[in-house]
């Protein structure tokens, strides 16, 4: 009986460590799943913006600029065409900035997913964290 009583603290300690490792593993897996969800949202937004960019590039073709201002009456249609072209160029520039930012977000998320997956793997192996690269 005394042996059992003396082993209780050790058993409690080991069971506590096991529970913490299991919780941390689940947490790392949940974090990776959250990052994957965010990545899919970023990829969806990237696809939408790419489609919009293609629309703007199509609208920038000279014949389409001409067609877009054809119904407007003006004594200086060249000014209307230039204004339309300038508006489209501004929209295209803003879109390019958004695409660049989303592309950076995509790269960061892919890195974070890889790190979270590695952490979950190491935790599932019973280790606290992956070895540091030196």
Secondary structure, 3 states (H helix, E strand, C coil): CHHHHHHHHHHHHHHHHHHHHHHHHHHHHHHHHHHHHHHHHHHHHHHHHHHHHHHHHHHCCHHHHHHHHCCCCCCCHHHHHHHHHHHHHHHHHHHHHHHHHHHHHHHHHHHHHHHHHHHHHHHHCCCCCCCCCC
